[in-house]
Amino acid sequence: MPKAPAPLALTCGDPSGVGPELAARIAAQGNHPPVFWIGDPRHLPPGTPWQSISEPSGVAGVPTGTLPVLPQAFAAPAQPGRPDPANAAGTIAAIETAVRLTRAGDASAVVTAPINKKALKDGTGFAFPGHTEFLAALAGGCEVVMMLACDALRVVPATIHIPLSAVPQALTASGLEATIRLTHDALIRDFGLQSPRIAVAGLNPHAGEGGTMGHEDRALIAPLLDALRAKGFTLTGPLPADTMFHATARARYDAAICMYHDQALIPIKTIDFAGGVNVTLGLPFVRTSPDHGTAYDIAGQGIADPTSLRAALAMAWDMAQRRGAATGHAITSPGTPAMNTPPQPTGPA
């Protein structure tokens, strides 16, 4: 009898944010990939149906509508909307546990609920800018990039959380090449695209307009793209960012590389604010996350939208299936939404 596919590992995130209530709601609604939650059951909403498991395989014995929980002890209770540094160590340990189980093959992928970096720093001296860098360190220091994805668009920023004034200095040919290569490889391995088409935005308005609005597009980006095209990459650009994201333009590529944070995140959050998924490319395991924060202002009120977390679970499951197929260990789940097709136009952006 074939071995059942390993479930997804869902971390609790900041227990004072919306992570616990979203996990509980999705479990109650059903129709999701097999998943277990790593956290302190005290932090779940009152009345949540949950069942303790001692190992991920125990998910199979948990009835539909009940949240499987791999208990993780925390130092303190959680007050919605009020992060407590005393719970920082538990939040970090939940992430470490998810990575360990996934790398051991006991979980298919890591799905992370939002964290509060200040609370982690105040509570433990957490030295990483965020989830992505911490996960890269847990994986041994691999090179990673962030992708934001929804059904209609995939975007990858070449630079992320730095001031706009620092972007031209931070943007290098080697860094941009690494971003393009990691994106290209992930589109093949994790999204099932045999010949990925990648669009690359320019840095300046109108992609520099021949040097009249900045020199980086002509001096740095264009020569790199020419060199990569000569090696077989299917690339367009540098393109004016203001004409890259309407429906007809999006139909011409499978992912867009952008030069800075807002250039990438504004279009995807405009197109699908609720359903975007954060994907870390370059890790030796699959990791996704909802594309939103802890939402302290609405935590504990039962009104948080589970769409993004549900999409993150579906995408993680599908990516894990792709990786499993590549190694001869494909996993399947009847009724799991397909998330590996190229983005389709959905109307004017």
Contacts in CASP RR format, 6 or more apart in sequence:
PFRMAT RR
TARGET T0000
AUTHOR 0000-0000-0000
METHOD contacts of the structure
MODEL  1
MPKAPAPLALTCGDPSGVGPELAARIAAQGNHPPVFWIGDPRHLPPGTPW
QSISEPSGVAGVPTGTLPVLPQAFAAPAQPGRPDPANAAGTIAAIETAVR
LTRAGDASAVVTAPINKKALKDGTGFAFPGHTEFLAALAGGCEVVMMLAC
DALRVVPATIHIPLSAVPQALTASGLEATIRLTHDALIRDFGLQSPRIAV
AGLNPHAGEGGTMGHEDRALIAPLLDALRAKGFTLTGPLPADTMFHATAR
ARYDAAICMYHDQALIPIKTIDFAGGVNVTLGLPFVRTSPDHGTAYDIAG
QGIADPTSLRAALAMAWDMAQRRGAATGHAITSPGTPAMNTPPQPTGPA
4 57 0 8 1.000
4 60 0 8 1.000
5 34 0 8 1.000
5 108 0 8 1.000
5 331 0 8 1.000
5 332 0 8 1.000
5 333 0 8 1.000
6 56 0 8 1.000
6 57 0 8 1.000
6 105 0 8 1.000
6 106 0 8 1.000
6 107 0 8 1.000
6 108 0 8 1.000
6 331 0 8 1.000
7 33 0 8 1.000
7 34 0 8 1.000
7 35 0 8 1.000
7 36 0 8 1.000
7 56 0 8 1.000
7 59 0 8 1.000
7 68 0 8 1.000
7 107 0 8 1.000
7 108 0 8 1.000
8 33 0 8 1.000
8 34 0 8 1.000
8 35 0 8 1.000
8 36 0 8 1.000
8 107 0 8 1.000
8 108 0 8 1.000
8 109 0 8 1.000
8 110 0 8 1.000
8 111 0 8 1.000
8 313 0 8 1.000
8 316 0 8 1.000
8 317 0 8 1.000
8 320 0 8 1.000
9 35 0 8 1.000
9 36 0 8 1.000
9 38 0 8 1.000
9 56 0 8 1.000
9 70 0 8 1.000
9 97 0 8 1.000
9 98 0 8 1.000
9 101 0 8 1.000
9 102 0 8 1.000
9 107 0 8 1.000
9 109 0 8 1.000
9 110 0 8 1.000
9 111 0 8 1.000
10 23 0 8 1.000
10 35 0 8 1.000
10 36 0 8 1.000
10 37 0 8 1.000
10 38 0 8 1.000
10 98 0 8 1.000
10 111 0 8 1.000
10 112 0 8 1.000
10 113 0 8 1.000
10 313 0 8 1.000
11 38 0 8 1.000
11 39 0 8 1.000
11 91 0 8 1.000
11 94 0 8 1.000
11 95 0 8 1.000
11 97 0 8 1.000
11 98 0 8 1.000
11 110 0 8 1.000
11 111 0 8 1.000
11 112 0 8 1.000
11 113 0 8 1.000
12 19 0 8 1.000
12 20 0 8 1.000
12 23 0 8 1.000
12 37 0 8 1.000
12 38 0 8 1.000
12 39 0 8 1.000
12 40 0 8 1.000
12 43 0 8 1.000
12 72 0 8 1.000
12 91 0 8 1.000
12 94 0 8 1.000
12 113 0 8 1.000
13 19 0 8 1.000
13 91 0 8 1.000
13 94 0 8 1.000
13 95 0 8 1.000
13 112 0 8 1.000
13 113 0 8 1.000
13 114 0 8 1.000
13 115 0 8 1.000
13 294 0 8 1.000
14 83 0 8 1.000
14 87 0 8 1.000
14 91 0 8 1.000
14 113 0 8 1.000
14 114 0 8 1.000
14 115 0 8 1.000
14 116 0 8 1.000
14 119 0 8 1.000
14 294 0 8 1.000
15 39 0 8 1.000
15 40 0 8 1.000
15 43 0 8 1.000
15 74 0 8 1.000
15 78 0 8 1.000
15 87 0 8 1.000
15 91 0 8 1.000
16 78 0 8 1.000
16 79 0 8 1.000
16 80 0 8 1.000
16 81 0 8 1.000
16 82 0 8 1.000
16 83 0 8 1.000
16 84 0 8 1.000
16 87 0 8 1.000
16 116 0 8 1.000
16 119 0 8 1.000
16 294 0 8 1.000
16 296 0 8 1.000
16 299 0 8 1.000
17 78 0 8 1.000
17 80 0 8 1.000
17 81 0 8 1.000
17 83 0 8 1.000
17 114 0 8 1.000
17 116 0 8 1.000
17 294 0 8 1.000
17 295 0 8 1.000
17 296 0 8 1.000
17 299 0 8 1.000
17 300 0 8 1.000
18 113 0 8 1.000
18 114 0 8 1.000
18 293 0 8 1.000
18 294 0 8 1.000
18 295 0 8 1.000
18 298 0 8 1.000
18 299 0 8 1.000
18 300 0 8 1.000
18 304 0 8 1.000
19 113 0 8 1.000
19 114 0 8 1.000
19 294 0 8 1.000
19 304 0 8 1.000
19 309 0 8 1.000
20 39 0 8 1.000
20 43 0 8 1.000
20 44 0 8 1.000
20 45 0 8 1.000
20 78 0 8 1.000
20 113 0 8 1.000
21 44 0 8 1.000
21 45 0 8 1.000
21 299 0 8 1.000
21 300 0 8 1.000
21 302 0 8 1.000
21 304 0 8 1.000
22 113 0 8 1.000
22 290 0 8 1.000
22 304 0 8 1.000
22 306 0 8 1.000
22 309 0 8 1.000
23 37 0 8 1.000
23 44 0 8 1.000
23 67 0 8 1.000
23 113 0 8 1.000
23 309 0 8 1.000
24 44 0 8 1.000
24 45 0 8 1.000
24 48 0 8 1.000
24 50 0 8 1.000
24 67 0 8 1.000
25 302 0 8 1.000
25 304 0 8 1.000
25 306 0 8 1.000
26 32 0 8 1.000
26 306 0 8 1.000
26 309 0 8 1.000
26 310 0 8 1.000
26 313 0 8 1.000
27 35 0 8 1.000
27 37 0 8 1.000
27 48 0 8 1.000
27 49 0 8 1.000
27 50 0 8 1.000
27 65 0 8 1.000
27 66 0 8 1.000
27 67 0 8 1.000
27 68 0 8 1.000
28 48 0 8 1.000
28 49 0 8 1.000
28 65 0 8 1.000
28 67 0 8 1.000
29 65 0 8 1.000
29 306 0 8 1.000
30 64 0 8 1.000
30 65 0 8 1.000
31 335 0 8 1.000
32 310 0 8 1.000
32 313 0 8 1.000
32 314 0 8 1.000
33 313 0 8 1.000
33 314 0 8 1.000
33 316 0 8 1.000
33 317 0 8 1.000
33 333 0 8 1.000
33 336 0 8 1.000
34 59 0 8 1.000
34 60 0 8 1.000
34 333 0 8 1.000
35 59 0 8 1.000
35 68 0 8 1.000
35 111 0 8 1.000
35 313 0 8 1.000
36 53 0 8 1.000
36 56 0 8 1.000
36 58 0 8 1.000
36 59 0 8 1.000
36 68 0 8 1.000
36 69 0 8 1.000
36 70 0 8 1.000
36 107 0 8 1.000
37 50 0 8 1.000
37 67 0 8 1.000
37 68 0 8 1.000
37 69 0 8 1.000
37 70 0 8 1.000
38 69 0 8 1.000
38 70 0 8 1.000
38 72 0 8 1.000
38 94 0 8 1.000
38 97 0 8 1.000
38 98 0 8 1.000
39 69 0 8 1.000
39 70 0 8 1.000
39 71 0 8 1.000
39 72 0 8 1.000
39 74 0 8 1.000
39 90 0 8 1.000
39 94 0 8 1.000
40 71 0 8 1.000
40 72 0 8 1.000
40 73 0 8 1.000
40 74 0 8 1.000
40 78 0 8 1.000
40 90 0 8 1.000
41 50 0 8 1.000
41 52 0 8 1.000
41 69 0 8 1.000
41 71 0 8 1.000
42 74 0 8 1.000
42 77 0 8 1.000
42 78 0 8 1.000
43 74 0 8 1.000
43 77 0 8 1.000
43 78 0 8 1.000
44 50 0 8 1.000
44 67 0 8 1.000
44 69 0 8 1.000
45 300 0 8 1.000
45 302 0 8 1.000
48 67 0 8 1.000
49 65 0 8 1.000
49 66 0 8 1.000
49 67 0 8 1.000
50 66 0 8 1.000
50 67 0 8 1.000
50 68 0 8 1.000
50 69 0 8 1.000
51 62 0 8 1.000
51 63 0 8 1.000
51 66 0 8 1.000
51 67 0 8 1.000
51 68 0 8 1.000
51 69 0 8 1.000
52 69 0 8 1.000
52 70 0 8 1.000
52 71 0 8 1.000
53 59 0 8 1.000
53 62 0 8 1.000
53 68 0 8 1.000
53 69 0 8 1.000
53 70 0 8 1.000
54 70 0 8 1.000
55 70 0 8 1.000
55 106 0 8 1.000
56 70 0 8 1.000
56 101 0 8 1.000
56 106 0 8 1.000
56 107 0 8 1.000
57 106 0 8 1.000
58 68 0 8 1.000
59 68 0 8 1.000
62 68 0 8 1.000
70 97 0 8 1.000
72 90 0 8 1.000
72 93 0 8 1.000
72 94 0 8 1.000
72 97 0 8 1.000
73 90 0 8 1.000
74 87 0 8 1.000
74 90 0 8 1.000
74 91 0 8 1.000
75 86 0 8 1.000
75 87 0 8 1.000
75 89 0 8 1.000
75 90 0 8 1.000
76 84 0 8 1.000
76 86 0 8 1.000
76 87 0 8 1.000
78 84 0 8 1.000
78 87 0 8 1.000
80 296 0 8 1.000
80 299 0 8 1.000
80 300 0 8 1.000
80 301 0 8 1.000
81 294 0 8 1.000
81 296 0 8 1.000
81 297 0 8 1.000
81 299 0 8 1.000
81 300 0 8 1.000
82 296 0 8 1.000
83 116 0 8 1.000
83 118 0 8 1.000
83 119 0 8 1.000
83 294 0 8 1.000
83 296 0 8 1.000
84 119 0 8 1.000
85 119 0 8 1.000
85 120 0 8 1.000
85 122 0 8 1.000
85 123 0 8 1.000
85 124 0 8 1.000
86 123 0 8 1.000
87 119 0 8 1.000
88 119 0 8 1.000
88 120 0 8 1.000
88 121 0 8 1.000
88 122 0 8 1.000
88 123 0 8 1.000
88 124 0 8 1.000
88 125 0 8 1.000
88 126 0 8 1.000
89 123 0 8 1.000
89 124 0 8 1.000
91 115 0 8 1.000
91 119 0 8 1.000
91 120 0 8 1.000
92 120 0 8 1.000
92 124 0 8 1.000
92 126 0 8 1.000
92 134 0 8 1.000
95 110 0 8 1.000
95 112 0 8 1.000
95 115 0 8 1.000
95 131 0 8 1.000
95 134 0 8 1.000
95 135 0 8 1.000
95 138 0 8 1.000
96 138 0 8 1.000
98 107 0 8 1.000
98 110 0 8 1.000
98 112 0 8 1.000
99 110 0 8 1.000
99 135 0 8 1.000
99 138 0 8 1.000
99 139 0 8 1.000
99 285 0 8 1.000
101 107 0 8 1.000
102 108 0 8 1.000
102 109 0 8 1.000
102 110 0 8 1.000
102 285 0 8 1.000
102 286 0 8 1.000
103 139 0 8 1.000
103 284 0 8 1.000
103 285 0 8 1.000
108 286 0 8 1.000
108 316 0 8 1.000
108 317 0 8 1.000
108 320 0 8 1.000
108 331 0 8 1.000
109 285 0 8 1.000
109 286 0 8 1.000
109 287 0 8 1.000
109 288 0 8 1.000
109 316 0 8 1.000
109 317 0 8 1.000
109 319 0 8 1.000
109 320 0 8 1.000
110 135 0 8 1.000
110 285 0 8 1.000
110 286 0 8 1.000
110 287 0 8 1.000
110 288 0 8 1.000
110 316 0 8 1.000
111 287 0 8 1.000
111 288 0 8 1.000
111 289 0 8 1.000
111 309 0 8 1.000
111 312 0 8 1.000
111 313 0 8 1.000
111 316 0 8 1.000
112 131 0 8 1.000
112 287 0 8 1.000
112 288 0 8 1.000
112 289 0 8 1.000
113 289 0 8 1.000
113 290 0 8 1.000
113 309 0 8 1.000
114 289 0 8 1.000
114 290 0 8 1.000
114 292 0 8 1.000
114 293 0 8 1.000
114 294 0 8 1.000
114 295 0 8 1.000
115 130 0 8 1.000
115 131 0 8 1.000
115 294 0 8 1.000
116 294 0 8 1.000
117 126 0 8 1.000
117 128 0 8 1.000
117 129 0 8 1.000
117 130 0 8 1.000
120 126 0 8 1.000
121 127 0 8 1.000
126 134 0 8 1.000
128 134 0 8 1.000
128 137 0 8 1.000
129 161 0 8 1.000
131 280 0 8 1.000
131 289 0 8 1.000
132 144 0 8 1.000
132 146 0 8 1.000
132 280 0 8 1.000
135 144 0 8 1.000
135 280 0 8 1.000
135 283 0 8 1.000
135 287 0 8 1.000
136 142 0 8 1.000
136 143 0 8 1.000
136 144 0 8 1.000
136 280 0 8 1.000
136 283 0 8 1.000
139 283 0 8 1.000
139 284 0 8 1.000
139 285 0 8 1.000
142 282 0 8 1.000
142 283 0 8 1.000
142 284 0 8 1.000
143 178 0 8 1.000
143 182 0 8 1.000
143 282 0 8 1.000
144 182 0 8 1.000
144 280 0 8 1.000
144 281 0 8 1.000
144 282 0 8 1.000
144 283 0 8 1.000
145 156 0 8 1.000
145 157 0 8 1.000
145 158 0 8 1.000
145 178 0 8 1.000
145 179 0 8 1.000
145 182 0 8 1.000
145 183 0 8 1.000
145 280 0 8 1.000
145 281 0 8 1.000
145 282 0 8 1.000
146 156 0 8 1.000
146 157 0 8 1.000
146 160 0 8 1.000
146 278 0 8 1.000
146 279 0 8 1.000
146 280 0 8 1.000
146 281 0 8 1.000
147 154 0 8 1.000
147 155 0 8 1.000
147 156 0 8 1.000
147 183 0 8 1.000
147 186 0 8 1.000
147 255 0 8 1.000
147 278 0 8 1.000
147 279 0 8 1.000
147 280 0 8 1.000
147 281 0 8 1.000
148 154 0 8 1.000
148 155 0 8 1.000
148 156 0 8 1.000
148 264 0 8 1.000
148 265 0 8 1.000
148 268 0 8 1.000
148 276 0 8 1.000
148 277 0 8 1.000
148 278 0 8 1.000
148 279 0 8 1.000
148 291 0 8 1.000
149 155 0 8 1.000
149 268 0 8 1.000
149 276 0 8 1.000
149 277 0 8 1.000
149 279 0 8 1.000
149 315 0 8 1.000
150 268 0 8 1.000
150 271 0 8 1.000
150 272 0 8 1.000
150 275 0 8 1.000
150 276 0 8 1.000
150 277 0 8 1.000
150 311 0 8 1.000
150 343 0 8 1.000
151 272 0 8 1.000
151 339 0 8 1.000
151 343 0 8 1.000
151 344 0 8 1.000
151 346 0 8 1.000
152 250 0 8 1.000
152 271 0 8 1.000
152 272 0 8 1.000
152 343 0 8 1.000
152 344 0 8 1.000
152 345 0 8 1.000
152 346 0 8 1.000
153 245 0 8 1.000
153 250 0 8 1.000
153 256 0 8 1.000
153 267 0 8 1.000
153 268 0 8 1.000
153 271 0 8 1.000
153 272 0 8 1.000
153 343 0 8 1.000
154 187 0 8 1.000
154 191 0 8 1.000
154 254 0 8 1.000
154 255 0 8 1.000
154 256 0 8 1.000
154 343 0 8 1.000
155 255 0 8 1.000
155 256 0 8 1.000
155 257 0 8 1.000
155 258 0 8 1.000
155 264 0 8 1.000
155 265 0 8 1.000
155 267 0 8 1.000
155 268 0 8 1.000
156 179 0 8 1.000
156 183 0 8 1.000
156 255 0 8 1.000
156 256 0 8 1.000
156 257 0 8 1.000
156 258 0 8 1.000
156 264 0 8 1.000
156 281 0 8 1.000
157 258 0 8 1.000
157 259 0 8 1.000
157 260 0 8 1.000
157 261 0 8 1.000
157 263 0 8 1.000
157 264 0 8 1.000
157 265 0 8 1.000
158 171 0 8 1.000
158 175 0 8 1.000
158 176 0 8 1.000
158 179 0 8 1.000
158 257 0 8 1.000
158 258 0 8 1.000
158 259 0 8 1.000
158 260 0 8 1.000
159 166 0 8 1.000
159 167 0 8 1.000
159 170 0 8 1.000
159 171 0 8 1.000
159 259 0 8 1.000
159 260 0 8 1.000
159 261 0 8 1.000
160 261 0 8 1.000
161 261 0 8 1.000
162 170 0 8 1.000
162 260 0 8 1.000
162 261 0 8 1.000
164 260 0 8 1.000
164 262 0 8 1.000
167 203 0 8 1.000
167 259 0 8 1.000
167 260 0 8 1.000
168 203 0 8 1.000
168 216 0 8 1.000
171 203 0 8 1.000
171 216 0 8 1.000
171 220 0 8 1.000
171 259 0 8 1.000
172 220 0 8 1.000
173 220 0 8 1.000
173 223 0 8 1.000
173 224 0 8 1.000
176 220 0 8 1.000
176 221 0 8 1.000
176 224 0 8 1.000
176 257 0 8 1.000
177 224 0 8 1.000
177 228 0 8 1.000
179 257 0 8 1.000
180 198 0 8 1.000
180 200 0 8 1.000
180 228 0 8 1.000
180 233 0 8 1.000
180 235 0 8 1.000
180 257 0 8 1.000
182 281 0 8 1.000
182 282 0 8 1.000
183 196 0 8 1.000
183 198 0 8 1.000
183 255 0 8 1.000
183 257 0 8 1.000
183 281 0 8 1.000
184 196 0 8 1.000
184 198 0 8 1.000
184 233 0 8 1.000
185 281 0 8 1.000
185 282 0 8 1.000
186 279 0 8 1.000
186 281 0 8 1.000
186 282 0 8 1.000
187 193 0 8 1.000
187 196 0 8 1.000
187 198 0 8 1.000
187 254 0 8 1.000
187 255 0 8 1.000
188 194 0 8 1.000
188 196 0 8 1.000
189 322 0 8 1.000
189 323 0 8 1.000
189 326 0 8 1.000
190 279 0 8 1.000
190 281 0 8 1.000
190 286 0 8 1.000
190 319 0 8 1.000
190 322 0 8 1.000
190 323 0 8 1.000
190 340 0 8 1.000
191 254 0 8 1.000
191 319 0 8 1.000
191 322 0 8 1.000
191 340 0 8 1.000
192 322 0 8 1.000
192 340 0 8 1.000
193 254 0 8 1.000
193 342 0 8 1.000
195 234 0 8 1.000
196 234 0 8 1.000
196 254 0 8 1.000
196 255 0 8 1.000
197 234 0 8 1.000
197 236 0 8 1.000
197 252 0 8 1.000
197 253 0 8 1.000
197 254 0 8 1.000
198 233 0 8 1.000
198 234 0 8 1.000
198 235 0 8 1.000
198 236 0 8 1.000
198 253 0 8 1.000
198 254 0 8 1.000
198 255 0 8 1.000
198 256 0 8 1.000
198 257 0 8 1.000
199 235 0 8 1.000
199 236 0 8 1.000
199 237 0 8 1.000
199 239 0 8 1.000
199 244 0 8 1.000
199 249 0 8 1.000
199 252 0 8 1.000
199 253 0 8 1.000
199 255 0 8 1.000
199 256 0 8 1.000
199 257 0 8 1.000
200 221 0 8 1.000
200 225 0 8 1.000
200 235 0 8 1.000
200 236 0 8 1.000
200 237 0 8 1.000
200 238 0 8 1.000
200 239 0 8 1.000
200 256 0 8 1.000
200 257 0 8 1.000
201 207 0 8 1.000
201 237 0 8 1.000
201 238 0 8 1.000
201 239 0 8 1.000
201 240 0 8 1.000
201 241 0 8 1.000
201 244 0 8 1.000
201 256 0 8 1.000
201 257 0 8 1.000
201 258 0 8 1.000
201 259 0 8 1.000
201 263 0 8 1.000
202 208 0 8 1.000
202 216 0 8 1.000
202 217 0 8 1.000
202 221 0 8 1.000
202 237 0 8 1.000
202 238 0 8 1.000
202 239 0 8 1.000
202 240 0 8 1.000
202 241 0 8 1.000
202 259 0 8 1.000
203 214 0 8 1.000
203 216 0 8 1.000
203 217 0 8 1.000
203 221 0 8 1.000
203 238 0 8 1.000
203 259 0 8 1.000
203 260 0 8 1.000
204 213 0 8 1.000
204 214 0 8 1.000
204 216 0 8 1.000
204 217 0 8 1.000
205 213 0 8 1.000
205 240 0 8 1.000
205 242 0 8 1.000
206 213 0 8 1.000
206 240 0 8 1.000
206 242 0 8 1.000
207 217 0 8 1.000
207 237 0 8 1.000
207 238 0 8 1.000
207 239 0 8 1.000
207 240 0 8 1.000
207 241 0 8 1.000
208 214 0 8 1.000
208 215 0 8 1.000
208 216 0 8 1.000
208 217 0 8 1.000
208 218 0 8 1.000
208 238 0 8 1.000
210 217 0 8 1.000
210 218 0 8 1.000
211 217 0 8 1.000
211 218 0 8 1.000
217 238 0 8 1.000
221 237 0 8 1.000
221 238 0 8 1.000
222 237 0 8 1.000
222 238 0 8 1.000
225 235 0 8 1.000
225 237 0 8 1.000
225 238 0 8 1.000
228 235 0 8 1.000
229 235 0 8 1.000
236 252 0 8 1.000
236 253 0 8 1.000
241 258 0 8 1.000
241 259 0 8 1.000
241 263 0 8 1.000
243 249 0 8 1.000
244 250 0 8 1.000
244 256 0 8 1.000
244 267 0 8 1.000
245 256 0 8 1.000
245 267 0 8 1.000
245 271 0 8 1.000
245 349 0 8 1.000
246 348 0 8 1.000
246 349 0 8 1.000
247 345 0 8 1.000
247 346 0 8 1.000
247 347 0 8 1.000
247 348 0 8 1.000
247 349 0 8 1.000
248 345 0 8 1.000
250 343 0 8 1.000
250 345 0 8 1.000
250 349 0 8 1.000
251 344 0 8 1.000
251 345 0 8 1.000
254 342 0 8 1.000
254 343 0 8 1.000
256 264 0 8 1.000
258 264 0 8 1.000
267 349 0 8 1.000
268 276 0 8 1.000
268 291 0 8 1.000
269 276 0 8 1.000
269 291 0 8 1.000
270 349 0 8 1.000
271 346 0 8 1.000
271 349 0 8 1.000
274 305 0 8 1.000
274 307 0 8 1.000
274 308 0 8 1.000
275 290 0 8 1.000
275 291 0 8 1.000
275 307 0 8 1.000
275 308 0 8 1.000
275 311 0 8 1.000
276 290 0 8 1.000
276 291 0 8 1.000
276 308 0 8 1.000
276 311 0 8 1.000
277 288 0 8 1.000
277 289 0 8 1.000
277 290 0 8 1.000
277 291 0 8 1.000
277 308 0 8 1.000
277 311 0 8 1.000
277 312 0 8 1.000
277 315 0 8 1.000
278 288 0 8 1.000
278 289 0 8 1.000
278 290 0 8 1.000
278 291 0 8 1.000
278 312 0 8 1.000
279 287 0 8 1.000
279 288 0 8 1.000
279 289 0 8 1.000
279 315 0 8 1.000
279 319 0 8 1.000
280 287 0 8 1.000
280 288 0 8 1.000
286 316 0 8 1.000
286 319 0 8 1.000
286 320 0 8 1.000
286 323 0 8 1.000
287 316 0 8 1.000
288 312 0 8 1.000
288 313 0 8 1.000
288 315 0 8 1.000
288 316 0 8 1.000
288 319 0 8 1.000
289 312 0 8 1.000
290 308 0 8 1.000
290 309 0 8 1.000
290 311 0 8 1.000
290 312 0 8 1.000
291 308 0 8 1.000
292 308 0 8 1.000
295 304 0 8 1.000
298 304 0 8 1.000
311 339 0 8 1.000
314 336 0 8 1.000
314 337 0 8 1.000
314 339 0 8 1.000
315 339 0 8 1.000
317 331 0 8 1.000
317 333 0 8 1.000
317 336 0 8 1.000
318 336 0 8 1.000
318 337 0 8 1.000
318 338 0 8 1.000
318 339 0 8 1.000
318 340 0 8 1.000
319 339 0 8 1.000
319 340 0 8 1.000
320 331 0 8 1.000
321 330 0 8 1.000
321 331 0 8 1.000
321 332 0 8 1.000
321 333 0 8 1.000
322 340 0 8 1.000
324 330 0 8 1.000
324 331 0 8 1.000
END
